[in-house]
């Protein structure tokens, strides 16, 4: 067999990759206008729009625990993705048809259940497609997977804000629903090609299983020790869709004579990530390795945590210029540095965490571990919602608070990562017992 054949992805991956791109178009297209819709169309104060956005984000990332349990113990990953996707489509339809605060709450609730429930299953299901003996493909798979995520989100955040500004909220919310229906169709078409790991129906309930399998419990606790400080990363990260977008709405946005929508500025993150993933994979990581420094997932994540501090330092600088400028608002190009630091942090932390979580998880508990990763994201969003709702920090102080929080979390993460034991032998023992 040639090296090319050995390194080729299974045929099922193309369906999952395009499903992910369409689903991310629907999700990020909708969220690119969410905070603006709440502030402009529903008339909410800025701090409540930020809090509302973050509460929804937290709900989306709390649901993965439910989806993981459904997948690992009852339905299996394939059926969990399939059935929850129908609710996802219904949520988008509700947003498009029912234009009110109540309609927004119902639609977002359905989307949270659908989008959140399939999250741990989608990435784990993609990992299931890699045959035994080809584990080296996992890193490439998750790079591809994350590239498709950002392809979908880039197109979504370019198109949907224009529809909100120039057409109507109904159309702006309806197009993501069509995209999600397309994602569901692509997933269903590939049904005959998937590797399906059956659920552990004969296993005891989760709590009893943990008690019966101390190695599995120990592995999960070690992973949680790594995940915990990363919650601060997510407290900052998703603010590009809330506080940063509302910040952009107060800035000048003319580009080559064209007035871009505030929500379109979010495209910077996805576009930068699409560029940086291959740059890091082809240039940065090999260059570091040639200097004798081993590039490990935990080292990548540690550097990314510190880089994230700079994103909110940059946002604080922009906010200071906004407050000083008065009527002469600064140009939105001033946000580029904060988006660049955000994208670098995302590549180093979020992309790497998918590989880390799947690789470290016990074989029968992979969806649960992925669900715990998303619980980490939810915790960060809840923290941001609480800070925004309390309305204690304003202007520059708001961004400075989160920069300081991120710095403290980065130091803690670096210490925990240094402590984290090599788990290869432990994983082998756990998988043998699972």
MARROVEX-301941 format. One line per 3 residues: their letters; for each residue x, y negated, z negated of C-alpha. Coordinates in Angstrom, 2 decimals, decimal comma. Example, Ala and Ser with C-alpha at 12.3 -4.5 7.8 and 13.67 -1.06 7.14 Angstrom:
2
as	12,30:4,50:-7,80 | 13,67:1,06:-7,14
END
This chain:
434
xxx	0,00:0,00:0,00 | 1,35:-3,44:0,90 | 1,99:-6,13:-1,68
xxx	-0,74:-8,19:-0,01 | -3,27:-5,39:-0,43 | -2,26:-4,83:-4,03
xxx	-2,75:-8,53:-4,78 | -6,08:-8,91:-2,99 | -9,21:-9,67:-5,02
xxx	-12,08:-7,15:-4,93 | -14,91:-8,03:-2,45 | -17,28:-8,88:-5,31
xxx	-15,22:-11,92:-6,33 | -16,35:-14,01:-3,34 | -19,99:-13,78:-4,44
xxx	-19,15:-14,72:-8,01 | -16,90:-17,59:-6,92 | -19,56:-19,20:-4,71
xxx	-22,25:-18,53:-7,31 | -20,11:-20,41:-9,83 | -19,52:-23,32:-7,44
xxx	-23,25:-23,75:-6,74 | -24,19:-23,39:-10,41 | -21,60:-25,97:-11,43
xxx	-22,88:-28,33:-8,71 | -26,33:-28,08:-10,28 | -25,11:-28,51:-13,85
xxx	-22,56:-31,29:-13,40 | -24,70:-33,06:-10,84 | -27,48:-33,25:-13,42
xxx	-25,23:-34,20:-16,34 | -23,51:-36,92:-14,28 | -26,74:-38,93:-14,47
xxx	-28,06:-37,77:-17,84 | -26,65:-40,48:-20,13 | -27,40:-43,17:-17,55
xxx	-30,98:-41,89:-17,14 | -31,54:-42,00:-20,90 | -30,11:-45,52:-21,19
xxx	-31,58:-47,05:-18,03 | -34,85:-45,21:-17,40 | -35,83:-44,24:-20,95
xxx	-34,43:-47,42:-22,53 | -32,39:-45,74:-25,27 | -29,60:-47,72:-27,01
xxx	-26,12:-46,72:-25,87 | -25,19:-44,87:-29,07 | -28,40:-42,82:-28,92
xxx	-27,84:-41,98:-25,25 | -24,35:-40,72:-26,15 | -25,75:-38,73:-29,08
xxx	-28,52:-37,26:-26,91 | -26,05:-36,22:-24,24 | -23,81:-34,55:-26,81
xxx	-26,71:-32,76:-28,53 | -27,71:-31,26:-25,19 | -24,09:-30,26:-24,54
xxx	-23,92:-28,65:-27,98 | -27,12:-26,70:-27,27 | -25,67:-25,44:-23,99
xxx	-22,59:-24,17:-25,76 | -24,42:-22,66:-28,72 | -26,45:-20,38:-26,45
xxx	-23,44:-18,32:-25,27 | -23,55:-16,36:-28,53 | -27,08:-15,24:-27,67
xxx	-26,10:-14,46:-24,09 | -23,05:-12,53:-25,26 | -25,06:-10,36:-27,63
xxx	-27,67:-9,67:-24,94 | -24,91:-8,69:-22,51 | -22,76:-6,59:-24,82
xxx	-25,48:-4,70:-26,67 | -28,67:-4,75:-24,61 | -28,90:-5,85:-20,95
xxx	-25,32:-5,78:-19,72 | -23,64:-8,76:-18,11 | -25,24:-8,41:-14,66
xxx	-28,85:-8,41:-15,83 | -28,21:-11,13:-18,43 | -26,88:-13,46:-15,72
xxx	-29,73:-12,57:-13,37 | -32,66:-13,07:-15,76 | -31,38:-16,17:-17,52
xxx	-30,70:-17,82:-14,16 | -34,45:-17,87:-13,49 | -34,99:-19,97:-16,61
xxx	-32,14:-22,21:-15,50 | -33,93:-22,93:-12,20 | -37,18:-23,60:-14,09
xxx	-35,42:-26,19:-16,25 | -34,23:-28,15:-13,25 | -37,72:-28,01:-11,75
xxx	-39,17:-29,39:-14,99 | -36,79:-32,37:-14,95 | -37,76:-33,16:-11,36
xxx	-41,52:-32,86:-11,86 | -42,08:-34,15:-15,41 | -40,59:-37,65:-15,62
xxx	-40,84:-38,56:-19,31 | -39,03:-38,14:-22,59 | -41,01:-34,96:-23,30
xxx	-40,30:-33,59:-19,83 | -36,62:-34,33:-20,33 | -36,58:-32,42:-23,63
xxx	-38,38:-29,38:-22,18 | -36,25:-29,30:-19,04 | -33,00:-29,68:-20,93
xxx	-34,09:-26,96:-23,36 | -34,63:-24,49:-20,50 | -31,32:-25,46:-18,90
xxx	-29,52:-25,04:-22,22 | -30,89:-21,50:-22,56 | -30,06:-20,58:-18,97
xxx	-26,72:-22,33:-18,53 | -25,53:-21,51:-22,02 | -26,71:-17,92:-22,01
xxx	-24,87:-16,97:-18,83 | -21,61:-18,75:-19,67 | -19,79:-15,98:-21,57
xxx	-21,17:-13,36:-19,21 | -20,08:-15,09:-16,00 | -16,39:-15,38:-16,82
xxx	-16,27:-11,94:-18,46 | -18,19:-10,39:-15,53 | -15,60:-11,84:-13,15
xxx	-12,85:-10,25:-15,27 | -14,67:-6,91:-15,11 | -14,16:-6,83:-11,34
xxx	-10,36:-6,53:-11,69 | -9,41:-2,83:-11,57 | -7,22:-1,15:-14,16
xxx	-3,55:-1,61:-13,35 | -4,13:-5,01:-11,73 | -4,29:-7,11:-14,90
xxx	-1,73:-9,47:-13,35 | -4,56:-10,70:-11,11 | -6,42:-12,11:-14,12
xxx	-4,39:-15,31:-14,24 | -4,97:-15,91:-10,52 | -8,63:-15,02:-10,89
xxx	-9,26:-17,61:-13,59 | -7,31:-20,23:-11,66 | -9,58:-19,51:-8,65
xxx	-12,64:-19,46:-10,89 | -11,79:-22,80:-12,42 | -11,00:-24,24:-8,98
xxx	-14,49:-23,26:-7,76 | -16,02:-24,77:-10,91 | -14,38:-28,07:-10,10
xxx	-15,25:-27,85:-6,40 | -18,92:-27,61:-7,35 | -18,70:-30,32:-9,97
xxx	-16,83:-32,67:-7,60 | -19,52:-32,48:-4,94 | -22,30:-32,70:-7,54
xxx	-20,92:-35,80:-9,21 | -20,40:-37,48:-5,83 | -23,92:-36,85:-4,54
xxx	-26,34:-36,92:-7,48 | -25,50:-40,37:-8,96 | -26,16:-41,91:-5,54
xxx	-29,57:-40,23:-5,45 | -30,39:-41,70:-8,87 | -29,30:-45,21:-7,85
xxx	-30,69:-45,25:-4,31 | -33,61:-42,82:-4,21 | -35,32:-41,74:-7,44
xxx	-34,83:-39,69:-10,63 | -37,16:-37,03:-9,22 | -34,95:-36,40:-6,20
xxx	-31,76:-36,74:-8,28 | -32,96:-33,99:-10,64 | -34,54:-31,90:-7,87
xxx	-31,42:-31,38:-5,74 | -29,50:-29,66:-8,60 | -32,49:-27,32:-8,94
xxx	-32,16:-26,33:-5,28 | -28,44:-25,71:-5,81 | -29,14:-23,47:-8,81
xxx	-31,68:-21,48:-6,79 | -28,97:-21,00:-4,14 | -26,52:-19,84:-6,83
xxx	-29,04:-17,25:-8,00 | -29,58:-16,03:-4,42 | -25,82:-15,62:-3,79
xxx	-25,43:-13,68:-7,03 | -28,29:-11,34:-6,09 | -26,94:-10,72:-2,57
xxx	-23,70:-9,33:-4,02 | -25,48:-6,91:-6,37 | -24,27:-3,76:-4,59
xxx	-20,58:-4,65:-4,87 | -20,24:-5,42:-8,58 | -18,45:-3,38:-11,21
xxx	-20,95:-3,22:-14,08 | -19,70:-2,37:-17,57 | -22,68:-0,83:-19,41
xxx	-23,83:-2,38:-22,68 | -22,91:-0,55:-25,89 | -26,51:0,53:-26,55
xxx	-25,37:3,33:-28,82 | -23,25:0,98:-30,92 | -24,47:-0,14:-34,34
xxx	-25,63:-3,73:-34,86 | -22,81:-6,31:-34,70 | -22,39:-6,73:-38,48
xxx	-22,26:-2,98:-39,04 | -19,91:-2,55:-36,10 | -17,54:-5,12:-37,61
xxx	-17,56:-3,29:-40,94 | -16,85:0,00:-39,18 | -14,03:-1,40:-37,04
xxx	-11,58:-3,47:-39,13 | -9,09:-3,79:-36,23 | -11,76:-5,47:-34,09
xxx	-12,74:-7,78:-36,92 | -9,11:-8,73:-37,52 | -8,56:-9,48:-33,83
xxx	-11,61:-11,74:-33,73 | -10,54:-13,60:-36,89 | -7,09:-14,26:-35,42
xxx	-8,67:-15,60:-32,24 | -10,99:-17,83:-34,28 | -7,97:-19,30:-36,06
xxx	-6,71:-20,43:-32,64 | -10,12:-21,68:-31,50 | -10,97:-23,76:-34,59
xxx	-8,70:-26,81:-34,03 | -9,63:-26,85:-30,34 | -13,10:-28,09:-31,38
xxx	-11,55:-31,57:-31,59 | -10,47:-31,28:-27,95 | -14,09:-30,75:-26,94
xxx	-15,28:-33,59:-29,18 | -13,30:-35,83:-26,84 | -13,58:-34,00:-23,54
xxx	-17,27:-34,26:-22,68 | -17,36:-37,95:-23,43 | -16,32:-38,56:-19,84
xxx	-20,00:-37,81:-19,12 | -21,35:-40,06:-21,86 | -19,25:-42,86:-23,41
xxx	-16,83:-43,08:-20,47 | -19,68:-43,25:-17,94 | -21,44:-45,94:-19,93
xxx	-18,08:-47,74:-20,13 | -17,78:-47,53:-16,33 | -21,30:-48,95:-15,99
xxx	-19,99:-52,20:-17,55 | -17,03:-52,48:-15,13 | -16,61:-53,68:-11,56
xxx	-16,91:-50,73:-9,17 | -16,34:-52,06:-5,65 | -14,09:-49,76:-3,62
xxx	-13,27:-50,78:-0,04 | -16,39:-52,92:0,05 | -18,59:-50,09:-1,24
xxx	-20,28:-50,18:-4,65 | -19,82:-46,77:-6,24 | -22,24:-45,48:-8,86
xxx	-21,07:-45,28:-12,47 | -21,75:-41,55:-12,55 | -19,54:-41,00:-9,51
xxx	-16,47:-42,05:-11,48 | -16,71:-38,66:-13,21 | -15,56:-37,14:-9,91
xxx	-12,06:-38,25:-10,86 | -11,82:-35,46:-13,42 | -12,81:-32,65:-11,08
xxx	-10,73:-34,02:-8,18 | -7,66:-34,33:-10,38 | -8,14:-30,82:-11,79
xxx	-8,48:-29,37:-8,27 | -5,14:-31,00:-7,44 | -3,35:-30,22:-10,69
xxx	-4,17:-26,49:-10,94 | -1,99:-25,53:-7,93 | 0,62:-28,17:-8,84
xxx	1,07:-26,64:-12,30 | 0,94:-23,05:-10,99 | 3,39:-23,56:-8,10
xxx	5,69:-26,31:-9,38 | 5,45:-27,13:-13,08 | 5,27:-23,68:-14,71
xxx	8,06:-22,13:-12,55 | 10,27:-25,18:-13,18 | 9,82:-24,82:-16,93
xxx	10,50:-21,06:-16,75 | 13,72:-21,71:-14,80 | 14,92:-23,80:-17,73
xxx	14,63:-20,75:-19,95 | 11,36:-21,74:-21,66 | 8,71:-19,04:-21,55
xxx	5,34:-20,47:-20,49 | 2,73:-18,78:-22,69 | -1,00:-19,56:-22,97
xxx	-0,58:-20,92:-26,50 | 2,29:-23,20:-25,48 | 0,24:-24,56:-22,58
xxx	-2,69:-25,23:-24,89 | -0,52:-26,90:-27,51 | 0,93:-29,36:-25,00
xxx	-2,55:-30,01:-23,61 | -3,86:-30,93:-27,05 | -1,23:-33,64:-27,45
xxx	-1,83:-34,94:-23,91 | -5,52:-35,32:-24,76 | -4,63:-37,89:-27,42
xxx	-3,33:-40,17:-24,67 | -6,65:-40,04:-22,81 | -8,48:-41,78:-25,65
xxx	-5,62:-44,18:-26,32 | -6,06:-45,20:-22,67 | -9,84:-45,46:-23,11
xxx	-9,28:-47,73:-26,12 | -7,05:-49,99:-24,00 | -9,78:-50,21:-21,35
xxx	-12,38:-51,02:-23,99 | -10,16:-53,79:-25,35 | -9,93:-55,31:-21,87
xxx	-13,70:-55,08:-21,47 | -14,27:-56,90:-24,75 | -11,71:-59,60:-23,87
xxx	-12,81:-60,07:-20,29 | -16,28:-61,46:-20,97 | -18,02:-62,06:-17,65
xxx	-14,89:-61,13:-15,67 | -15,15:-57,38:-16,24 | -12,07:-55,30:-15,33
xxx	-12,15:-52,98:-12,33 | -13,07:-49,34:-12,90 | -9,60:-48,35:-11,61
xxx	-8,45:-49,08:-15,16 | -10,08:-45,77:-16,11 | -7,76:-43,74:-13,87
xxx	-5,05:-43,17:-16,55 | -7,55:-41,82:-19,08 | -8,97:-39,46:-16,45
xxx	-5,46:-38,32:-15,49 | -4,60:-37,43:-19,09 | -8,02:-35,77:-19,45
xxx	-7,42:-33,61:-16,37 | -3,93:-32,56:-17,48 | -5,33:-31,62:-20,89
xxx	-8,15:-29,71:-19,22 | -5,79:-27,67:-17,03 | -3,55:-26,83:-19,98
xxx	-6,28:-26,09:-22,53 | -9,54:-25,11:-20,84 | -8,18:-23,17:-17,85
xxx	-5,69:-21,35:-20,06 | -8,25:-20,55:-22,76 | -10,33:-18,47:-20,32
xxx	-7,31:-16,25:-19,69 | -6,36:-16,17:-23,39 | -9,86:-15,32:-24,65
xxx	-10,44:-12,51:-22,15 | -6,95:-11,06:-22,58 | -7,00:-11,06:-26,39
xxx	-10,56:-9,78:-26,87 | -11,27:-6,13:-27,80 | -12,62:-4,34:-24,71
xxx	-16,22:-3,91:-25,91 | -16,42:-7,39:-27,44 | -15,18:-9,55:-24,59
xxx	-18,47:-11,41:-24,10 | -18,72:-12,04:-27,85 | -15,23:-13,55:-27,92
xxx	-16,10:-15,70:-24,91 | -19,24:-16,73:-26,80 | -17,12:-17,77:-29,76
xxx	-15,03:-19,90:-27,42 | -18,17:-21,70:-26,32 | -19,20:-22,07:-29,97
xxx	-15,95:-24,01:-30,39 | -17,09:-26,34:-27,60 | -20,50:-26,75:-29,26
xxx	-18,84:-27,67:-32,55 | -16,93:-30,47:-30,86 | -20,07:-31,81:-29,19
xxx	-21,97:-31,74:-32,49 | -19,18:-33,75:-34,10 | -19,35:-36,36:-31,34
xxx	-23,15:-36,53:-31,60 | -22,93:-37,13:-35,35 | -20,31:-39,86:-34,97
xxx	-22,31:-41,57:-32,22 | -25,62:-41,30:-34,10 | -24,07:-42,74:-37,29
xxx	-23,09:-45,77:-35,20 | -20,23:-46,69:-37,59 | -17,48:-47,14:-34,99
xxx	-17,83:-49,64:-32,17 | -15,70:-50,73:-29,23 | -11,98:-50,04:-29,59
xxx	-12,43:-48,51:-33,06 | -14,68:-45,80:-31,58 | -11,98:-44,58:-29,20
xxx	-9,20:-45,03:-31,77 | -11,09:-42,79:-34,21 | -11,24:-39,94:-31,71
xxx	-7,59:-40,41:-30,69 | -6,54:-40,06:-34,35 | -8,79:-37,02:-34,78
xxx	-7,22:-35,40:-31,71 | -3,69:-36,05:-32,95 | -4,42:-34,36:-36,28
xxx	-6,02:-31,37:-34,53 | -3,06:-31,05:-32,13 | -0,64:-30,80:-35,05
xxx	-2,79:-28,14:-36,72 | -3,08:-26,19:-33,46 | 0,69:-26,22:-32,93
xxx	1,22:-24,79:-36,41 | -1,42:-22,07:-35,94 | -0,06:-21,17:-32,49
xxx	3,43:-20,77:-33,99 | 1,96:-18,40:-36,60 | -0,22:-16,39:-34,19
xxx	1,16:-12,84:-33,90 | 1,78:-11,04:-30,62 | -1,38:-9,00:-30,23
xxx	-0,68:-6,58:-27,38 | -0,23:-3,53:-29,61 | -3,19:-4,53:-31,76
xxx	-5,42:-4,90:-28,69 | -4,41:-1,44:-27,50 | -5,39:0,06:-30,86
xxx	-8,69:-1,80:-30,91 | -9,57:-0,82:-27,33 | -8,80:2,81:-28,10
xx	-11,18:2,70:-31,05 | -13,93:0,75:-29,21
END
